[in-house]
Amino acid sequence: MTENKILMQKAREALKGKWGFAVWTNFVYFLVTGAINAVPGAGTLAALLVCGPMNAGLAGFYLKFSRGEQTDTNHIFREFENFGNTLAAFLLMVLFIILRILLFIVPGIMAALSYSQIFYILSEDRSIAPLAALKKSKQMMNGYKKKLFYLGCRFFGWALLCLCTCGIGFLWLAPYINLTLANFYNDLKNPVSGNT
């Protein structure tokens, strides 16, 4: 498995000259999901209906981006065509994480890491059932949860700095994180030997 610093370096290289495109795509994603969450009363329900397809669409966008394939901002809406599966997978993932958080915090974090690949899986295989996607994510992450946790920790300092900009810095940090996570998924699927 490739070292975390190499995954991050690959993300920075892929973003060279394309930061504006990635920032714009994340801005549209944040705008849509933020607007839905802001709806008084119905915002939470609407967000539950939209988050699954939007997260899967964003994951698919960054998978294509990370592989150098052609993509556009509209890709973040593509998974609404697969609405039932992405919604069911999102709800199941949230349910499983909440159940574990109720027990203790650490099992909740472990569950979140186990199911972290679900939207990449759904984006690549639209025929997979939501429960099968959860199981596949859990299987793929077996032995790699610690690595993903440490990868996430590498962005913690950047996130703190973004807070100092009243959140504006997240427009640039989000593409970097998302592309690094797409590289992580690509590496999980096709491990590069000798780069551990």
N, C-alpha and C positions, 0 to 999 in steps of 0.2 A: 504494500500500500504506500502511496506517495506521501511524503512528509507534508505536514500542514503548511509550512512556510512555502513549499513549492506550489501547493494548491492556490495559495494567496497570490503568489507571484504570477501564476498563469492567469488569474482573474485580472490582475492589474494590466498585464500585457494585452489581454483581450479587450480591455476597456480603452486602451490608447486610441485616441481619435474618435471614440464612440461614447464618451461620457455623456454628452448631451442627449443622445438617443436613449441611453439607459436611465438617465435622470428623468427624462420626460415620461418614459413608460412607468417608472415608479410613482411619479407625480400623479399620473392618471389613475393608477391603482389606489393610491392614498386618497385622492379626491373622491373617487366613487365609494370606496369603503367608508371613508370619513363622513361623507354626506349621508349615507344610509344610517350610520350609527347616530347621527345628529337628529334624526327624525324623532320627535317626542313621542313616547309611548310605543310606537311600532318599530322603533329603531333596532332593538335587540332581536326581535323576531325576523325582521328583514335582513339583518346582518347574518343571522344563522342561515338564511336561505341563500345568501350571496357569497359568503366566505368560502365555502367548499369549491364552487366553480372558479371563483377569482383566484384562490390560492393555487389551484391546479393549473389555471391559465398562466399565472406568473411563473410557476415552476417550469411549465413547458416552454415559455419564452426564454428563460435562462438556460434551459437545456440546449435549445437551438443556438443561442448566443454562444454558449461555452464550446459548442462543437463547430463553430464557424458557419453554421447553416443560416440561410435567409430567414428572417423573421421581421415582424413589425409590431407596433404597439397594440394593434387589434388582437394579437394573439392572446392577450390576457383575458379576452372575452370568449375565446374559442371553446372552453370547456362547459359553457352553458348548453352546448349541443349534447353534452354527456351529463346533464343536470342531475338525474336520479342517482347515478353512481357517485359523483363528486359530493353531493349533499349527504348521501348515506355514509360515505367514508368519513366525511368531516364530523358528522354527528356521532358516529361510533368512536372515532378517535378522541373527541372531546369527552364523551362518556367514560371511556376507559381511563383517560388521564385523571378526570375528576374523581373516579372511584378510588384510584390509587393515592391521590392527594389527600383524600379523606382519611386514609390509613396513616400516612406519614408523608412528609415532603419528599424525601429521597426516592421512594417508589414512584411518586408522581413525575419527578425529573427523569427517572429511568424509563418510564412509559413514554414520555414526550420524546426522548431520544430514540426509543425503539420504533416509534411510529413516524419519525421525521421524514422518511423517504416516500410516504404514501402519495403525495401529489406528483412527484416525479414518475412514480409507477403508473398512476392513473393517466398522466399526460402521454406516456409512451404506449400504454395498452388500454384502449378505451373499452375493450370487451371484458376486462377483469372485474369480478364482483368486488364490492367494497370490503367485505370481510376477508376475501382472498388477498386483496391489496394490503390490508393491515397485517395479515400473517406474513406476506412476502417481505414487507418492510421490517418486521420484527426479525425475520430470518436473516435478511441482509445485514442488519445492524448487530447481529450476534458477534461479539468480540470487537466491535468498533464503536460502542457507545462512549467509552472513555476518550477515544480519539476525537469524536465529534464534540464532546463536552469541552475538551481542551481547545479545539478549533474555535468554538464559540467564545471561550474566555479571551482569545487573542483580540477579539473585537471590543471587549468591555471598555478599555481605555478610550477607544475612538467614540464609543457611544456616550461616555461621560462628557467628552469634548463637544459632541453634538448637542448635548443638553445646554451647554453654555451659549449656543447659537440660537436658543429658543426653538430648537428642533429642526432648523433649516438645514443643518449639516447632514441630517438623516437622508436628505434627497441624494447626496453623494455616497453616503455610507451604505445605504440599502442596496444599490447595484453591486457594490464591491462584495458585500456579504452574500447576496443572492447568487452571484456568479461563482464565488468560492464554494458555496454549498452545492451548486450544480456540478462543479468540478469534483467535489467529494462524491456525489452520486455516480458520476461517470467512472470514477476510480473504483467505487464499490462494485460496479458491474463488470469492469474490466481492469482488475488490479495490475499495476505496473510492477513487475518483480524487480527487486534490488533497490527500490527507493523507499524503504521503510524507515 
